[in-house]
């Protein structure tokens, strides 16, 4: 706390010390040491009071409420006020020590006026410098708060997007099991075990910002196994995984929507077997996912939740890997291709 207090007031303290020395040396050139010291103390005292109220009370509020025009008007008023005070100090300490002042106040006005307009540049310098130092400090605080706010907003967005994936995945798998329970209870039981592994991963691993790549790949394999068992011989599915650094870290549930999308839109027409090719590799902390599937514009999983997965993953990629990924999606009415490269953070 003491260090923060010292750091906050270091520049302004140095400014007042330098100003005080400068004023004293300037006054000493024309007045006695006593008068020079008296003028310096008086001007410093009043200047500190004015600038403290202006910079500590009014400036933060003006920045927070974005009312800098009103603050500028108040600053001009404070400059004029300080100039008036300085003119009185100049007149009744410096001038009066050298020659008698007129008895009547009205006769003293020309001397006060001279001290007033001569004091304006000095008052402008004092108020301007003090406000500049405080503005710099306050602006830095606002920037830090803004960065923290952006970080919190980013984390909330990522959490929201991730939460959207979980029910989507679970909905599809449970729907598969529900259908198979009416046809093949043994296969449904096997899928239920697979589902428990998938659910365990989502509950205990996916609440982190990053997960181990090996675990994420195993999760993808479980999902692919579920889909392959569901569709049986209706679809040709080929997969290839070549992960060198299995301990690399990746954002959870980032690749799932592309695989779901392939199974959702793969073509299934009479006398033609659709296919899905999934290739995933990692080398030097760079992961590459390539998916190619025959394409049907009408999704075969018409009852599933649509539209969330693909848009979700695009947003997440832009948020988590804004300058470290490349995504290309192409389709020509018959084939749908996804090519994704991500530069993962080093472990």
C-alpha positions as CSV (number, residue, x, y, z in Angstrom):
1,X,0.0,0.0,0.0
2,X,2.8,2.4,0.9
3,X,4.6,1.6,-2.3
4,X,1.5,2.3,-4.4
5,X,0.9,5.5,-2.6
6,X,4.5,6.6,-3.2
7,X,4.4,5.6,-6.8
8,X,1.1,7.4,-7.4
9,X,2.3,10.7,-5.9
10,X,6.0,10.6,-7.0
11,X,5.6,12.7,-10.2
12,X,3.4,15.3,-8.7
13,X,5.7,15.6,-5.6
14,X,8.7,16.1,-7.9
15,X,6.7,18.7,-9.8
16,X,5.9,20.7,-6.7
17,X,9.4,20.6,-5.4
18,X,10.8,21.8,-8.8
19,X,8.1,24.5,-9.0
20,X,8.9,25.6,-5.5
21,X,12.6,25.9,-6.2
22,X,12.0,27.7,-9.5
23,X,9.6,30.2,-7.9
24,X,12.0,30.9,-5.0
25,X,15.0,31.5,-7.3
26,X,12.9,33.7,-9.5
27,X,11.5,35.8,-6.7
28,X,14.9,36.0,-5.0
29,X,16.4,37.7,-8.0
30,X,14.1,40.8,-7.4
31,X,13.1,40.5,-3.7
32,X,14.6,39.7,-0.4
33,X,15.0,36.1,0.7
34,X,12.2,36.5,3.2
35,X,9.8,38.0,0.7
36,X,10.8,35.4,-1.9
37,X,10.2,32.6,0.6
38,X,6.8,34.1,1.6
39,X,5.6,34.4,-2.0
40,X,6.8,30.9,-2.8
41,X,5.0,29.4,0.2
42,X,1.8,31.3,-0.5
43,X,1.6,30.5,-4.2
44,X,2.5,26.8,-3.6
45,X,-0.1,26.4,-0.8
46,X,-3.0,27.9,-2.8
47,X,-1.9,26.1,-6.0
48,X,-1.8,22.8,-4.3
49,X,-5.3,23.3,-2.8
50,X,-6.8,24.3,-6.1
51,X,-5.1,21.6,-8.2
52,X,-5.8,18.9,-5.7
53,X,-9.5,19.6,-5.8
54,X,-9.4,19.9,-9.6
55,X,-7.3,16.8,-10.3
56,X,-8.5,14.5,-7.5
57,X,-12.2,15.3,-7.3
58,X,-13.3,16.8,-10.6
59,X,-11.0,15.1,-13.2
60,X,-11.8,11.4,-12.3
61,X,-15.5,12.2,-12.4
62,X,-15.2,14.0,-15.7
63,X,-13.3,11.1,-17.3
64,X,-15.7,8.5,-15.9
65,X,-18.8,10.4,-17.0
66,X,-17.1,11.7,-20.2
67,X,-17.7,15.3,-19.5
68,X,-14.4,16.7,-20.5
69,X,-15.8,19.9,-22.0
70,X,-17.3,20.9,-18.6
71,X,-14.0,20.0,-17.0
72,X,-12.2,22.3,-19.4
73,X,-14.4,25.2,-18.5
74,X,-13.8,24.6,-14.8
75,X,-10.0,24.4,-15.5
76,X,-10.1,27.8,-17.1
77,X,-12.0,29.2,-14.1
78,X,-9.4,27.7,-11.8
79,X,-6.6,29.2,-13.8
80,X,-8.2,32.6,-13.5
81,X,-8.8,32.1,-9.8
82,X,-5.1,31.2,-9.3
83,X,-4.0,34.2,-11.3
84,X,-6.1,36.5,-9.2
85,X,-4.5,35.1,-6.0
86,X,-1.0,35.4,-7.5
87,X,-1.7,39.0,-8.4
88,X,-2.6,39.7,-4.7
89,X,0.6,37.9,-3.6
90,X,2.7,39.9,-6.2
91,X,1.1,43.2,-5.2
92,X,1.0,43.0,-1.4
93,X,4.3,41.2,-0.9
94,X,6.6,42.1,-3.7
95,X,5.4,45.6,-4.7
96,X,4.5,46.8,-1.2
97,X,8.0,45.9,0.1
98,X,9.6,48.2,-2.5
99,X,7.1,51.2,-2.6
100,X,4.0,52.3,-0.7
101,X,0.8,51.2,-2.2
102,X,-2.0,53.7,-2.9
103,X,-4.3,54.1,0.1
104,X,-7.5,53.5,-1.8
105,X,-8.2,50.0,-3.3
106,X,-9.5,51.5,-6.5
107,X,-6.0,53.0,-7.1
108,X,-4.4,49.6,-6.5
109,X,-6.4,47.9,-9.2
110,X,-3.9,48.8,-12.0
111,X,-1.2,47.1,-10.0
112,X,-3.4,44.1,-9.3
113,X,-4.4,43.9,-13.0
114,X,-0.8,43.9,-14.0
115,X,0.0,41.1,-11.6
116,X,-3.1,39.2,-12.9
117,X,-2.2,39.1,-16.6
118,X,1.4,38.5,-15.8
119,X,0.4,35.5,-13.6
120,X,-1.8,33.8,-16.3
121,X,1.0,32.0,-18.1
122,X,2.4,30.7,-14.7
123,X,-1.1,29.6,-13.6
124,X,-1.7,27.9,-16.9
125,X,1.5,26.0,-16.5
126,X,0.8,25.0,-12.9
127,X,-2.8,23.8,-13.6
128,X,-2.0,22.3,-16.9
129,X,1.0,20.3,-15.7
130,X,-0.8,19.1,-12.6
131,X,-3.8,18.0,-14.7
132,X,-1.6,16.4,-17.2
133,X,0.2,14.3,-14.6
134,X,-3.1,13.3,-13.1
135,X,-4.7,12.6,-16.4
136,X,-1.8,10.3,-17.3
137,X,-2.3,8.4,-14.1
138,X,-6.1,8.3,-14.4
139,X,-5.9,7.3,-18.1
140,X,-3.5,4.5,-17.2
141,X,-5.9,3.3,-14.5
142,X,-8.8,3.4,-17.0
143,X,-6.8,1.4,-19.5
144,X,-5.9,-1.2,-17.0
145,X,-9.5,-1.5,-15.9
146,X,-10.6,-1.7,-19.5
147,X,-8.1,-4.5,-20.1
148,X,-9.4,-6.4,-17.1
149,X,-13.0,-5.8,-18.2
150,X,-12.1,-7.1,-21.7
151,X,-10.5,-10.1,-20.2
152,X,-13.5,-10.8,-18.0
153,X,-15.8,-10.3,-21.0
154,X,-13.6,-12.7,-23.1
155,X,-13.7,-15.3,-20.4
156,X,-17.5,-15.0,-20.0
157,X,-17.9,-15.2,-23.8
158,X,-15.8,-18.4,-24.0
159,X,-17.7,-19.9,-21.1
160,X,-21.0,-19.1,-22.8
161,X,-19.9,-20.5,-26.1
162,X,-18.4,-23.6,-24.4
163,X,-21.7,-24.2,-22.5
164,X,-23.5,-24.1,-25.8
165,X,-21.5,-27.0,-27.1
166,X,-22.0,-29.4,-24.1
167,X,-25.8,-29.8,-24.3
168,X,-25.6,-30.0,-28.1
169,X,-23.2,-32.9,-28.0
170,X,-25.1,-34.7,-25.2
171,X,-28.4,-34.2,-27.1
172,X,-27.1,-35.9,-30.2
173,X,-25.7,-38.9,-28.3
174,X,-28.7,-39.4,-26.1
175,X,-30.9,-39.3,-29.2
176,X,-28.7,-42.0,-30.8
177,X,-29.1,-44.2,-27.7
178,X,-32.9,-43.6,-27.6
179,X,-33.2,-44.8,-31.2
180,X,-31.0,-47.9,-30.6
181,X,-32.8,-49.0,-27.5
182,X,-35.7,-50.0,-29.7
183,X,-33.5,-51.9,-32.2
184,X,-30.4,-53.3,-30.5
185,X,-30.2,-53.2,-26.7
186,X,-26.7,-54.6,-26.6
187,X,-25.3,-51.9,-28.9
188,X,-27.3,-49.3,-27.0
189,X,-25.6,-50.5,-23.7
190,X,-22.2,-50.2,-25.4
191,X,-23.0,-46.7,-26.6
192,X,-24.2,-45.8,-23.1
193,X,-20.8,-46.8,-21.7
194,X,-19.2,-44.6,-24.4
195,X,-21.5,-41.8,-23.4
196,X,-20.4,-42.1,-19.8
197,X,-16.8,-41.6,-20.9
198,X,-17.8,-38.6,-23.0
199,X,-19.8,-37.1,-20.2
200,X,-17.0,-37.7,-17.6
201,X,-14.6,-35.8,-19.9
202,X,-17.0,-32.9,-20.4
203,X,-17.8,-32.6,-16.6
204,X,-14.3,-32.9,-15.2
205,X,-12.0,-31.6,-18.0
206,X,-13.8,-29.1,-20.1
207,X,-14.2,-26.5,-17.3
208,X,-10.6,-25.5,-17.9
209,X,-9.4,-23.0,-20.4
210,X,-7.1,-25.6,-21.9
211,X,-7.0,-29.4,-21.9
212,X,-4.4,-32.0,-22.7
213,X,-4.5,-32.7,-26.5
214,X,-4.3,-36.4,-25.9
215,X,-7.5,-36.3,-23.8
216,X,-9.3,-34.1,-26.4
217,X,-8.3,-36.5,-29.2
218,X,-9.6,-39.5,-27.2
219,X,-12.9,-37.6,-26.8
220,X,-13.1,-37.1,-30.5
221,X,-12.4,-40.8,-31.1
222,X,-15.2,-41.8,-28.7
223,X,-17.6,-39.5,-30.6
224,X,-16.6,-40.9,-33.9
225,X,-17.1,-44.5,-32.6
226,X,-20.6,-43.5,-31.5
227,X,-21.4,-42.1,-34.9
228,X,-19.9,-45.1,-36.7
229,X,-21.8,-47.6,-34.7
230,X,-25.0,-45.7,-35.2
231,X,-24.8,-45.5,-39.0
232,X,-23.2,-48.9,-39.5
233,X,-22.6,-49.7,-43.1
234,X,-24.6,-46.8,-44.4
235,X,-21.6,-44.5,-44.4
236,X,-17.9,-45.1,-45.0
237,X,-15.8,-43.5,-42.2
238,X,-12.0,-43.4,-42.3
239,X,-9.9,-41.7,-39.6
240,X,-6.3,-41.0,-39.1
241,X,-4.7,-39.5,-36.0
242,X,-1.0,-38.7,-35.7
243,X,-0.2,-36.8,-32.6
244,X,3.4,-36.4,-31.7
245,X,3.2,-34.2,-28.6
246,X,0.2,-35.7,-26.8
247,X,0.8,-33.3,-23.8
248,X,0.2,-30.2,-25.9
249,X,-2.6,-28.0,-24.7
250,X,-5.7,-27.0,-26.6
251,X,-9.0,-25.3,-25.9
252,X,-11.6,-27.9,-25.1
253,X,-14.4,-29.0,-27.4
254,X,-13.0,-26.9,-30.2
255,X,-12.8,-29.5,-32.9
256,X,-16.0,-31.4,-32.1
257,X,-18.4,-29.2,-34.2
258,X,-16.5,-30.0,-37.4
259,X,-16.9,-33.7,-36.9
260,X,-20.5,-33.4,-35.9
261,X,-21.1,-31.3,-39.0
262,X,-19.6,-34.0,-41.2
263,X,-21.9,-36.7,-39.8
264,X,-24.9,-34.3,-39.9
265,X,-24.6,-33.4,-43.6
266,X,-23.0,-36.5,-45.1
267,X,-25.1,-37.6,-48.1
268,X,-27.2,-40.8,-47.8
269,X,-29.0,-41.6,-51.1
270,X,-30.1,-44.9,-52.5
271,X,-27.4,-47.0,-54.2
272,X,-24.7,-44.6,-53.1
273,X,-22.7,-44.8,-49.9
274,X,-21.5,-41.5,-48.5
275,X,-18.1,-41.2,-47.0
276,X,-16.3,-39.2,-44.3
277,X,-12.5,-38.8,-44.1
278,X,-11.1,-37.4,-40.9
279,X,-7.3,-36.7,-40.6
280,X,-5.8,-35.1,-37.6
281,X,-2.1,-34.5,-37.0
282,X,0.1,-32.6,-34.7
283,X,3.7,-31.5,-35.1
284,X,5.7,-28.8,-33.4
285,X,2.7,-27.6,-31.5
286,X,0.7,-27.1,-34.7
287,X,-2.4,-29.1,-35.1
288,X,-4.0,-29.8,-38.5
289,X,-7.5,-31.1,-38.9
290,X,-8.8,-32.1,-42.3
291,X,-12.3,-33.4,-42.9
292,X,-13.9,-34.3,-46.2
293,X,-17.4,-35.7,-46.7
294,X,-20.0,-36.2,-49.3
295,X,-22.5,-33.4,-48.9
296,X,-26.2,-33.2,-48.7
297,X,-27.8,-29.8,-48.3
298,X,-30.6,-31.2,-46.2
299,X,-29.1,-32.6,-43.0
300,X,-29.7,-36.2,-42.2
301,X,-30.1,-35.4,-38.5
302,X,-33.0,-33.1,-39.1
303,X,-34.2,-33.3,-35.5
304,X,-30.8,-32.3,-34.0
305,X,-30.0,-28.8,-32.8
306,X,-28.6,-27.0,-35.8
307,X,-26.6,-23.8,-36.4
308,X,-24.9,-23.7,-33.0
309,X,-21.8,-25.8,-33.5
310,X,-20.2,-24.3,-36.6
311,X,-20.9,-20.6,-35.7
312,X,-19.8,-21.4,-32.2
313,X,-16.4,-22.8,-33.2
314,X,-15.7,-19.9,-35.5
315,X,-16.3,-17.4,-32.7
316,X,-14.2,-19.5,-30.3
317,X,-11.3,-19.6,-32.8
318,X,-11.4,-15.9,-33.2
319,X,-11.4,-15.3,-29.5
320,X,-8.8,-17.9,-28.4
321,X,-6.5,-18.1,-31.4
322,X,-7.1,-14.8,-33.2
323,X,-3.8,-14.7,-35.0
324,X,-2.8,-18.4,-34.7
325,X,-5.3,-20.3,-36.8
326,X,-6.4,-20.7,-40.4
327,X,-9.8,-22.1,-41.3
328,X,-10.9,-22.9,-44.8
329,X,-14.3,-24.4,-45.6
330,X,-15.3,-25.3,-49.1
331,X,-18.2,-27.1,-50.7
332,X,-19.2,-27.7,-54.3
333,X,-22.6,-29.3,-53.9
334,X,-21.1,-32.8,-53.7
335,X,-18.1,-32.5,-51.4
336,X,-17.7,-30.6,-48.2
337,X,-14.1,-29.9,-47.0
338,X,-12.8,-28.4,-43.8
339,X,-9.1,-27.6,-43.4
340,X,-8.1,-26.2,-40.0
341,X,-4.6,-25.3,-38.7
342,X,-4.0,-24.1,-35.2
343,X,-0.7,-23.0,-33.6
344,X,-1.0,-24.2,-30.1
345,X,0.7,-22.6,-27.1
346,X,3.9,-24.2,-26.0
347,X,3.7,-26.3,-22.9
